[in-house]
Amino acid sequence: MTLRAAITFAFAICCMGQSSETFAANTQNSNNSKTTSSNQPKPLGLCRLKYNGGGDWYSSRTALTNLAKFANTAIHTQLNTQEATAEVGSTDLFRFPFVFMTGHGNVVFSDAEANNLRNYLISGGFLHICDNFGLDPFIRREMKKVFPELTFQAVPFSHPIYNGPFSFPSGLPKIHEHEGKPPIGYGLFWEGRLVCFYDFECDLGNGWEDAEVYKDPESIRTQALRMGANLIHYAFTQK
């Protein structure tokens, strides 16, 4: 099974809810097998990308936990609410359909790391990059190592990522002000498939943080979380 097929299958399992437990129980009974809790597969989770270069890859510490909780409620996933971490050059990346990257400063990929990330993405993985301010020149440089033949382009508002499960007819919501520019969603497309989504002048990750961190209006946090749910849905259902 390819990673892309595995991702689609994983999302189906992730969204099956109680029926998946019933199915598993029935299967176990029919096979007259005994399964302990330690043998049960762990719920699929969201993954944070750990990179070198000095940038704070660990920023927006509560973001992924809150996004997973929101997705579980709003779009009926069953995500593990504890975030995972994988290094750019690690094969652990291939365990996660959705990988999140953020920070404020320098990013450096070695050749081996860039090649690993490329293989992950063209095999069916999905990378969301959130510019937490100051990331832009570094991430553009380093993603050129990953895809020298591709250039970030604005993702059209007609793209599925803006149209479900929640509708964003004008594209990304504005979460935090950086330099007075409108938010833009950039993408890298491989064979027509969006493999990397980069939110610029938006800061979705900050919008996913605990409410007391930035004290954003609840309406802003909700917009950020809904857009995040769209990203998860796309990452798990892309073809």
C-alpha positions as CSV (number, residue, x, y, z in Angstrom):
1,M,0.0,0.0,0.0
2,T,1.4,3.4,-0.9
3,L,1.6,6.2,1.7
4,R,-1.2,8.0,-0.1
5,A,-3.5,5.0,0.0
6,A,-2.6,4.4,3.6
7,I,-3.5,8.1,4.4
8,T,-6.9,7.7,2.9
9,F,-7.5,4.5,4.8
10,A,-6.2,6.0,8.0
11,F,-8.7,8.9,7.7
12,A,-11.6,6.5,7.2
13,I,-10.6,4.6,10.3
14,C,-10.1,7.9,12.2
15,C,-13.6,9.0,11.3
16,M,-15.4,5.7,12.0
17,G,-15.9,6.5,15.6
18,Q,-17.6,3.8,17.7
19,S,-18.4,1.7,14.7
20,S,-14.7,0.9,14.3
21,E,-14.5,-0.3,17.9
22,T,-17.6,-2.5,17.3
23,F,-16.1,-3.8,14.1
24,A,-12.8,-4.6,15.9
25,A,-14.7,-6.4,18.7
26,N,-16.8,-8.4,16.3
27,T,-13.7,-9.5,14.3
28,Q,-11.9,-10.5,17.5
29,N,-14.9,-12.5,18.7
30,S,-15.3,-14.3,15.4
31,N,-11.7,-15.2,15.4
32,N,-11.9,-16.3,19.0
33,S,-8.8,-14.1,19.7
34,K,-7.7,-12.3,22.8
35,T,-6.3,-8.8,22.5
36,T,-4.9,-6.8,25.3
37,S,-5.0,-3.0,25.5
38,S,-1.3,-2.8,24.9
39,N,-1.8,-4.4,21.5
40,Q,-4.3,-1.8,20.4
41,P,-3.1,0.7,17.8
42,K,-2.6,4.2,19.0
43,P,-4.8,6.9,17.6
44,L,-3.3,8.8,14.7
45,G,-2.0,12.2,15.7
46,L,-0.6,15.4,14.3
47,C,3.1,15.9,13.9
48,R,5.4,18.8,14.5
49,L,8.5,19.1,12.3
50,K,11.8,19.6,14.2
51,Y,14.5,21.3,12.0
52,N,18.0,22.7,12.4
53,G,19.3,26.2,11.8
54,G,18.4,27.9,15.1
55,G,14.7,28.8,14.5
56,D,12.2,28.0,17.2
57,W,10.5,25.0,15.6
58,Y,8.8,24.4,19.0
59,S,6.8,27.7,19.1
60,S,3.0,27.7,19.3
61,R,3.3,25.0,21.9
62,T,-0.5,24.4,22.5
63,A,-1.5,24.7,18.8
64,L,-1.6,21.1,17.6
65,T,-3.3,19.8,20.8
66,N,-6.1,22.4,20.4
67,L,-6.4,21.7,16.7
68,A,-6.7,18.0,17.2
69,K,-9.4,18.5,19.9
70,F,-11.3,20.9,17.6
71,A,-11.1,18.4,14.7
72,N,-12.4,15.6,16.8
73,T,-15.4,17.6,17.8
74,A,-16.1,19.5,14.5
75,I,-15.3,17.0,11.8
76,H,-15.6,13.8,13.9
77,T,-12.0,12.6,13.7
78,Q,-10.4,10.6,16.5
79,L,-7.0,12.1,16.5
80,N,-4.6,11.7,19.4
81,T,-4.5,15.0,21.1
82,Q,-0.9,14.7,22.1
83,E,1.3,16.1,19.4
84,A,4.2,14.0,18.0
85,T,7.6,15.3,16.8
86,A,9.7,14.1,13.9
87,E,13.0,15.4,12.6
88,V,13.2,16.4,8.9
89,G,15.6,13.5,8.1
90,S,13.7,10.8,10.1
91,T,11.6,8.0,8.6
92,D,9.1,8.8,11.4
93,L,7.7,11.4,9.1
94,F,6.1,8.6,7.1
95,R,3.9,7.7,10.0
96,F,2.0,11.0,9.8
97,P,-0.3,12.2,7.0
98,F,-0.2,15.8,8.5
99,V,3.1,17.5,9.5
100,F,3.2,21.1,10.9
101,M,6.1,23.4,10.7
102,T,6.5,26.9,12.3
103,G,9.0,29.3,13.8
104,H,10.4,32.8,13.6
105,G,13.9,32.4,12.3
106,N,16.5,30.4,10.4
107,V,15.9,27.0,8.9
108,V,18.5,24.7,7.4
109,F,17.9,21.4,5.7
110,S,20.8,19.1,4.8
111,D,20.8,17.4,1.5
112,A,19.7,14.2,3.1
113,E,17.0,15.9,5.0
114,A,15.7,17.7,1.9
115,N,15.6,14.4,0.1
116,N,13.7,12.7,2.9
117,L,11.1,15.4,3.1
118,R,10.7,15.3,-0.7
119,N,10.2,11.5,-0.6
120,Y,7.6,12.0,2.1
121,L,5.7,14.6,0.2
122,I,5.6,12.9,-3.2
123,S,4.6,9.7,-1.5
124,G,1.4,11.2,-0.2
125,G,2.4,13.3,2.9
126,F,1.3,16.8,3.5
127,L,3.3,19.7,5.1
128,H,1.7,22.8,6.6
129,I,4.1,25.7,7.1
130,C,3.0,28.5,9.3
131,D,5.0,31.7,9.2
132,N,5.1,32.8,12.8
133,F,6.9,35.9,11.5
134,G,10.4,36.0,10.2
135,L,10.4,32.5,8.6
136,D,9.7,33.5,5.0
137,P,13.2,34.0,3.5
138,F,14.5,30.9,5.1
139,I,11.7,28.5,4.3
140,R,11.6,29.6,0.6
141,R,15.4,29.0,0.4
142,E,15.2,25.6,2.0
143,M,12.1,24.3,0.2
144,K,14.0,25.0,-3.0
145,K,16.3,22.2,-1.9
146,V,13.3,19.9,-1.5
147,F,11.7,20.9,-4.8
148,P,14.1,22.8,-7.0
149,E,11.7,22.5,-9.9
150,L,8.8,24.0,-8.0
151,T,7.9,27.5,-6.9
152,F,5.4,28.6,-4.3
153,Q,2.3,29.9,-5.9
154,A,-0.9,31.4,-4.5
155,V,-3.5,28.6,-3.9
156,P,-6.7,29.6,-5.7
157,F,-9.8,30.2,-3.6
158,S,-11.5,27.5,-5.6
159,H,-9.2,24.9,-4.2
160,P,-10.7,22.2,-2.0
161,I,-8.6,23.4,1.0
162,Y,-10.8,26.5,1.2
163,N,-14.1,24.8,0.5
164,G,-14.6,22.0,3.0
165,P,-15.6,21.1,5.5
166,F,-15.7,24.8,6.2
167,S,-16.1,27.5,3.5
168,F,-13.5,30.3,3.1
169,P,-14.6,31.9,-0.1
170,S,-12.0,34.7,0.3
171,G,-9.1,32.4,1.3
172,L,-7.2,32.5,4.5
173,P,-8.6,34.4,7.5
174,K,-6.4,37.1,9.1
175,I,-5.3,35.9,12.5
176,H,-2.4,38.1,13.5
177,E,-1.0,41.3,12.1
178,H,2.6,41.2,10.9
179,E,3.4,43.8,8.4
180,G,0.0,45.1,7.4
181,K,-0.3,42.7,4.4
182,P,-3.2,40.5,3.5
183,P,-3.0,36.8,4.3
184,I,-1.9,34.6,1.5
185,G,-1.9,30.8,1.2
186,Y,0.9,29.6,-0.9
187,G,1.3,26.1,-2.2
188,L,3.7,23.7,-3.8
189,F,1.9,21.4,-6.3
190,W,3.4,18.0,-7.3
191,E,1.6,16.4,-10.3
192,G,-1.4,18.6,-9.6
193,R,-1.6,17.7,-5.9
194,L,-1.1,20.3,-3.1
195,V,1.8,18.8,-1.1
196,C,2.8,21.8,0.9
197,F,0.6,24.7,2.2
198,Y,2.3,27.8,3.5
199,D,0.2,30.4,5.4
200,F,1.9,33.8,5.1
201,E,0.8,37.0,6.9
202,C,-1.8,34.9,8.6
203,D,-0.4,32.9,11.5
204,L,-2.9,30.1,11.8
205,G,-0.8,28.4,14.5
206,N,-1.1,31.3,16.9
207,G,-4.9,31.2,16.4
208,W,-4.9,27.5,17.5
209,E,-3.1,28.4,20.8
210,D,-4.8,28.4,24.2
211,A,-7.2,31.4,24.5
212,E,-5.2,33.0,27.2
213,V,-1.9,33.1,25.2
214,Y,-2.9,35.9,22.8
215,K,-6.4,36.7,24.1
216,D,-7.8,36.7,20.6
217,P,-11.5,37.1,20.1
218,E,-13.3,33.8,20.1
219,S,-14.5,34.5,16.6
220,I,-10.8,34.8,15.4
221,R,-9.8,31.5,17.1
222,T,-12.8,29.7,15.6
223,Q,-11.8,30.9,12.1
224,A,-8.3,29.7,12.6
225,L,-9.4,26.3,14.0
226,R,-11.9,25.8,11.1
227,M,-9.2,26.5,8.6
228,G,-7.0,24.1,10.4
229,A,-9.7,21.5,10.2
230,N,-9.9,22.0,6.4
231,L,-6.1,21.4,6.3
232,I,-6.5,18.1,8.2
233,H,-9.4,17.0,6.1
234,Y,-7.5,17.7,2.9
235,A,-4.3,16.0,4.2
236,F,-6.2,12.8,5.1
237,T,-8.4,12.6,2.0
238,Q,-6.2,13.9,-0.9
239,K,-6.0,11.7,-3.9
